[in-house]
């Protein structure tokens, strides 16, 4: 199985400073799993493709927080762009 390259935007580091530690820990654990399959359903994580956006944009639920990411299947790249509270994720 060919794995995905996971790229994290600089903005995500800033986002993670505002997130509780237990969410940061779950996010870090999730990164290894993203390399194998960024779409697969996992226990405690709910991933869905977002409609109304161009490209393959997804959101992953970790408690009250959302991780936004895009997938380039041709080049096997996952780009994580945001980690924010659900109340402000789509603004």
Secondary structure by P-SEA (a helix, b strand, c coil): cbbbbbbbcaaaaaaaaaccaaaaaaaaaaaaaaacccccccccbbbbbbcccccccbbbbcccbbbbbccccccbbbbbccccccccccc
